[in-house]
Amino acid sequence: MRVLFLTHRLPYAPNRGDRIRAFQIVRALAPRVDLEVASLAHDADELAQASRVRDLGARVSVARVPWLRNSMRAAVALGGTQPLTHVMLDASDLASSLARIVFERPPDVVLAYCSGMARFAVQPPLSAFPLVLDLVDVDSAKWAALAASASWPKRWVFAREARCLAPFEREAAASAYATIVVNDRERDALRELAPTASVLVLPNGVDAAHLHAQSPPVEEPRVVFCGVMNYAPNVEGVLWFARTVWPLVRAKRPDAAFAIVGSHPTAAVRRLASDELGIAVTGTVSDVRRYLWSAAVAVTPLMTARGVQNKVLEAVAAGLPTVTTSPVFRGLPGDVRLACRVADAPEEFAHETLSLLSLMPAERRAIAQRADLTALTWDTQLSPLHALLTEAAGSRAGSHARSPL
């Protein structure tokens, strides 16, 4: 079976949420199918990783996203109804690559990752092939949530994106053989948006063995947040925590330290770094595990969260109890929730963080270990995917071709 997998980022390195799941899909499928990956790359470093995906056993085609050109086009597109997602996630080289793939090695089924890549799957030449859409989460709902908490003019831009993307997601999901999401919350949101779509839940997993702490829990009152630091919900959450929660923590624990770990920190995030306040901003790190293993508590203070936050799964797997907001908590698997405390107001968030910091190291580790991660391996979570793709490929008949949107 030939599978063409479309991804909006090259699925390597697996060091950010949108690449982790795609990487694990490649790893799961490559030994079992004739896998072709067609990806967008957003910078030279990402482009250089194509050989690492080939090493997993897949053919790879990569197209560089022209960020400046797309940004200019997006400004013009604001006056119309085209989703900015589709404007920003565009590369002329990808269209020619897809045409060549269809001519030389036509797929039996197309697997499209996220609404940004679904656009290519529902248009010729790929609209002639069965589609399985891994929506991950409902992007239009995410943009609507971001609009609710943003200030002008971002509020208008985010609301416009939610409004323009929702009809596309509805039609794409309805035209697909099946659409995958990561949890029940996203399934319910998509069924409300696209009642006729076939929607399945295929949750995220976690590589618990890789993250398992190699040393005893630390005594020092170190708090950690891990995430890509130019992603708007991460930036919003970290700024809120550092400005409104952290002073309350430091008032009771002046020895506490807070590490913001993740690539591409914005200027606002970089300005949070302060020896006086015990805040460190690392930027890109080669291995996030050493920051997790040297912390006592993880925090995930996101005001806007869709899908499953991998950062929580990874922190818990690394042995850290985690304080989350309600939007994050609602997306977590039930087992992982056992290792988390929930708070939304600054005083409550500070209280829960301080409460965990006051425990003995072994007690904190024991809270994290309440989460049974044995059923959350990526192999287990993704095990139905091969059968689903096989069914979709088998559904193709002489009259199967989908109408392009």
Secondary structure, 3 states (H helix, E strand, C coil): CEEEEEECCCCCCCCCHHHHHHHHHHHHHCCCCEEEEEEEECCHHHHCCHHHHHCCCCEEEEEECCHHHHHHHHHHHCCCCCCHHHHHCCCHHHHHHHHHHHHHCCCCEEEEEHHHHHHHHCCCCHHHCCEEEEEECCHHHHHHHHHHHCCCCHHHHHHHHHHHHHHHHHHHHHHCCEEEECCHHHHHHHHHHCCCCCEEECCCCCCHHHHCCCCCCCCCCEEEEECCCCCHHHHHHHHHHHHHHHHHHHHHCCCCEEEEECCCCCHHHHCCCECCCCEEEEECCCCCHHHHHCCCEEEECCCCCCCCCHHHHHHHHCCCCEEECHHHHHCCCHHHHCCEEECCCHHHHHHHHHHHHCCCHHHHHHHHCCCCCHHHCHHHHCCHHHHHHHHHHHCCCCCCCCCCC
